[in-house]
Amino acid sequence: MDERAALADLADRLPDAGDDCAVVDGQVITTDMLHERTDFPAGTTRYTAGWRAVGASLSDVAAMGADATAAVAAYGAPSFEADELAAFLDGAQDVCHAVDAEYVGGDLDSHDEFTVATTAIGAAADPVRRSGATPGDAVCVTGTLGRSAAALELFDRGETARANELFQFEPRVRAGISLRPHATAMMDSSDGLARSLHQLAEASGCGFAVEEPLPIDPQVDELTDTPQERRELGVFFGEDFELVSTVPESDVQEARQAVPCQLHRIGTVTDGGVTLDGEALPDRGYSH
C-alpha cells in the first residue's frame, strides 16, 4: 500500500487523525518523517534540512488555523558531526522563530540514512477542518505553486545556493490564523494542488471547478519550456506547503486584506467533480 491507502486502512481505528493535525483538548499535533534519499537532494545543507523538516510539521499546524507553539525533531544519521548538528539546529530554530514558535529539543540516534522525524503542536479552540466546504464557496490558495519543483531542478543543475533558498519556505501559520475566521475548509498543499483538491472534495463531499491562470511561481516559468511542463510542476508536483482553503464568496475580499501574503481565488466549490478549465483534474500528486 502507498501512504494514502495505508491511512485509509487505519482510518476507522484513528478517527481523530483525518486532518492535517489531530485535535486534542484545544491543541493540534502532527508528526512527519523525511529521508535523505527522497526529501533532501544532494546539495541540501543541514541548515535547510532543519528548516524544511520542522517547517513541514509547522505547515500542518498552519493548515488547521492554529497558533504554532513548539516543535521537536528526532535526528538520525550514520554519524554525528558537530558542524552539521549545529547547522540543523540553527535551521530548526529559525523556522520556529519565523512563526513565533519554539524549537524545544528532540532525540539523536544512529541510522544508516540521514532521517528526520518532526512533531509540532499548536493551539486552536476552533480549528479549521477539511470537511466544511460548501457549494458556492470560493477556492483560494496562498503564495505560489511549484517552488519546490523549481528547487529540485536547480539542485539537479548544481545551483545549490538558489535551490536551498527555495527549499526554506515560510510555513503559513500567520495566514492560517488570519483565514481561521473565514475558511470553511483548509489543508496544506504538500501533496500538490490537484491531490489537495481531491482530498478536500472527499472530506467535504463536494467538488471544485478551478480555472487558470494559477499562481505558478516565477522560478517555474524560468526553468520550463512548455505549458504542459509548467502545469505539471505547478499543479501535481507538490511539496509547496501553501494553504488551500474554501471561503464564502462574501468573505473573499476581507480574507485577502487579513492574510499577510498573497491569497489567490482560483475557483469555486461545486456539487461534485474536480475540474481545471472544465476538464477533469486527475487525482495525482506527491506520493510517499
C-alpha positions in Angstrom: 0.0 0.0 0.0 1.0 3.6 -0.5 0.6 6.2 2.2 -3.0 7.1 1.2 -4.1 3.5 1.1 -2.5 2.8 4.5 -4.1 5.8 6.1 -7.5 4.8 4.7 -7.0 1.3 6.1 -6.3 2.8 9.5 -9.0 5.5 9.4 -11.6 3.5 11.4 -9.1 2.9 14.3 -7.8 6.5 14.2 -10.9 8.8 13.8 -9.1 11.9 15.1 -6.2 11.7 12.6 -8.0 12.6 9.3 -7.0 16.2 9.0 -3.5 17.8 8.8 -3.3 17.6 12.6 -5.0 15.6 15.3 -7.0 17.8 17.7 -6.8 17.0 21.4 -8.3 19.4 24.1 -7.8 22.6 22.1 -4.4 21.5 20.9 -3.3 20.4 17.5 -0.5 17.9 17.0 1.2 16.4 13.9 4.3 14.4 13.0 6.3 13.9 9.8 9.3 11.9 8.7 11.8 13.0 6.0 14.6 10.9 4.4 17.8 11.8 2.6 17.0 9.7 -0.4 13.5 11.1 -1.0 13.4 14.5 0.6 16.9 16.0 0.8 18.6 16.2 -2.7 22.4 16.3 -3.0 23.5 19.8 -2.1 20.8 20.3 0.7 22.6 21.9 3.6 21.9 20.7 7.1 20.5 24.2 7.9 18.0 23.8 5.1 17.2 20.2 6.3 16.4 21.5 9.8 14.3 24.4 8.4 12.4 22.2 6.0 11.8 19.2 8.2 10.4 21.3 11.1 8.7 23.6 8.7 6.7 20.7 7.2 5.1 19.9 10.6 4.5 23.6 11.2 2.7 23.8 7.9 0.2 21.2 9.2 -0.4 23.4 12.2 -1.0 26.3 9.8 -3.5 24.3 7.9 -5.7 24.0 11.0 -5.6 27.7 11.5 -3.8 27.2 14.8 -1.2 29.2 16.6 2.1 27.4 16.5 3.5 26.6 19.9 6.5 24.3 19.7 8.4 21.7 17.7 10.8 18.8 18.3 12.8 16.6 16.0 14.4 13.2 16.1 17.7 13.3 14.1 19.1 10.0 12.8 22.4 9.8 10.8 25.3 7.4 10.2 27.5 9.7 12.3 27.2 12.9 14.3 29.2 15.8 13.1 29.3 18.9 15.3 29.0 21.4 12.5 26.1 19.5 10.8 24.2 19.2 14.1 24.7 22.9 14.8 23.5 23.9 11.3 20.5 21.6 11.6 19.6 23.2 15.0 20.0 26.7 13.6 17.6 25.9 10.7 15.1 24.3 13.1 15.2 27.2 15.5 15.0 29.8 12.8 11.9 28.3 11.1 10.2 28.1 14.5 11.1 31.7 15.3 9.7 32.8 11.9 6.2 31.7 13.0 6.5 32.7 16.7 7.0 29.1 17.9 9.9 27.5 19.9 12.1 24.6 19.0 12.4 22.7 22.3 14.5 19.7 21.7 14.3 16.2 20.3 16.4 13.0 20.0 19.5 11.7 18.4 20.0 8.2 17.1 22.3 6.4 14.7 20.8 5.4 11.4 22.1 4.2 8.1 20.4 7.1 6.2 20.0 10.7 7.3 16.4 10.8 8.5 14.4 13.3 10.5 11.1 12.8 12.3 9.5 16.0 13.5 6.5 16.9 15.7 4.8 20.2 16.1 2.0 21.4 18.3 -0.3 24.4 18.3 -3.4 25.9 19.9 -6.8 26.4 18.4 -10.1 26.4 20.2 -12.0 26.1 16.9 -9.5 24.6 14.3 -10.4 24.6 10.6 -11.1 21.1 9.3 -11.1 19.7 5.7 -14.8 18.9 5.9 -16.7 22.2 5.8 -16.6 23.3 2.1 -20.0 24.3 0.7 -21.0 24.7 -2.9 -20.7 28.3 -3.9 -17.7 29.0 -1.7 -14.6 30.4 -3.3 -11.4 28.2 -3.6 -8.3 30.1 -2.6 -4.6 29.3 -2.3 -1.8 31.3 -0.7 1.5 32.2 -2.3 2.7 30.4 -5.4 2.9 26.9 -6.7 5.9 24.9 -7.9 8.5 26.4 -5.7 9.9 23.1 -4.5 9.8 21.7 -8.1 11.9 24.6 -9.2 14.3 23.9 -6.3 14.8 20.3 -7.4 15.6 21.4 -10.9 18.1 23.8 -9.5 19.7 21.1 -7.3 20.0 18.9 -10.4 21.7 21.7 -12.2 24.2 22.3 -9.4 22.7 25.7 -8.5 22.6 24.7 -4.8 22.5 28.2 -3.3 19.3 29.1 -5.1 17.9 25.7 -4.5 18.5 25.8 -0.8 16.9 29.3 -0.6 13.7 28.0 -2.3 13.6 24.9 0.0 13.5 27.3 3.0 9.8 28.1 2.7 7.9 30.0 5.4 5.1 27.9 7.0 1.8 29.8 6.5 1.0 29.9 10.2 0.1 33.6 10.2 -2.0 33.2 7.0 -3.8 30.2 8.6 -4.6 32.2 11.7 -5.9 35.1 9.5 -8.0 32.7 7.5 -9.5 30.9 10.5 -12.5 33.3 10.9 -13.3 32.9 7.2 -12.3 29.5 5.9 -14.9 26.7 5.8 -12.2 24.1 4.9 -8.5 24.1 4.6 -5.4 22.0 4.2 -1.8 22.5 3.1 -0.6 21.7 -0.4 2.3 19.3 0.5 0.9 16.6 -1.8 0.2 19.1 -4.7 -2.7 21.3 -5.6 -4.6 18.6 -7.6 -4.4 16.0 -4.8 -5.2 18.6 -2.2 -8.4 19.5 -4.1 -9.4 15.8 -4.3 -8.7 15.3 -0.6 -10.8 18.3 0.3 -13.6 17.2 -2.0 -13.7 13.8 -0.4 -13.7 15.2 3.1 -16.4 17.8 2.4 -18.5 15.8 -0.1 -18.3 18.4 -2.8 -16.4 19.2 -6.0 -14.3 22.0 -7.3 -14.2 24.0 -10.6 -10.7 25.6 -10.8 -9.6 27.9 -13.6 -6.3 29.1 -15.0 -4.3 31.2 -14.6 -3.0 29.6 -11.5 -0.4 31.3 -9.3 2.6 29.4 -10.6 6.0 30.5 -9.1 8.1 32.7 -11.5 11.0 30.3 -10.9 9.0 27.6 -12.7 8.5 29.8 -15.7 12.2 30.4 -15.8 13.0 26.6 -15.7 10.3 25.2 -18.0 9.9 25.2 -21.8 6.2 24.2 -22.3 2.8 24.9 -20.8 2.4 21.2 -20.1 5.7 21.1 -18.1 4.7 24.3 -16.3 1.3 22.8 -15.3 2.9 19.5 -14.2 5.3 21.2 -11.8 2.8 23.7 -10.5 -0.3 21.6 -10.1 0.9 18.0 -9.5 4.4 18.1 -8.1 3.6 19.2 -4.5 5.9 19.9 -1.5 5.0 23.6 -1.7 3.3 23.9 1.7 0.9 26.6 0.7 -2.7 26.7 2.1 -5.6 25.6 0.0 -8.9 26.9 1.5 -12.5 27.5 0.8 -14.0 30.8 1.8 -17.6 32.1 1.5 -17.8 34.4 -1.6 -18.8 37.3 0.7 -15.6 36.9 2.8 -13.0 36.8 0.0 -12.1 40.4 0.0 -11.9 40.6 3.8 -9.8 37.5 3.9 -7.4 38.9 1.3 -6.9 42.0 3.4 -6.3 40.0 6.5 -3.9 37.4 5.2 -0.2 38.6 5.3 0.7 37.1 2.0 -0.9 36.8 -1.4 -4.3 35.0 -1.4 -5.4 33.9 -4.9 -9.0 33.0 -5.8 -8.6 30.0 -8.2 -12.2 28.6 -8.4 -15.5 27.7 -6.9 -16.8 24.8 -4.8 -19.4 22.8 -6.8 -21.7 19.8 -6.0 -19.2 17.2 -7.4 -16.2 16.5 -9.6 -12.8 18.3 -9.6 -12.1 20.1 -12.8 -9.5 22.5 -14.3 -10.8 24.7 -17.1 -13.7 22.4 -17.4 -11.7 19.2 -17.8 -11.4 16.5 -15.2 -8.3 17.1 -13.0 -6.6 13.8 -12.2 -6.1 12.8 -8.6 -2.4 12.8 -8.8 0.4 14.3 -6.7 3.3 13.6 -4.4 3.3 10.0 -3.1 5.4 8.8 -0.1 
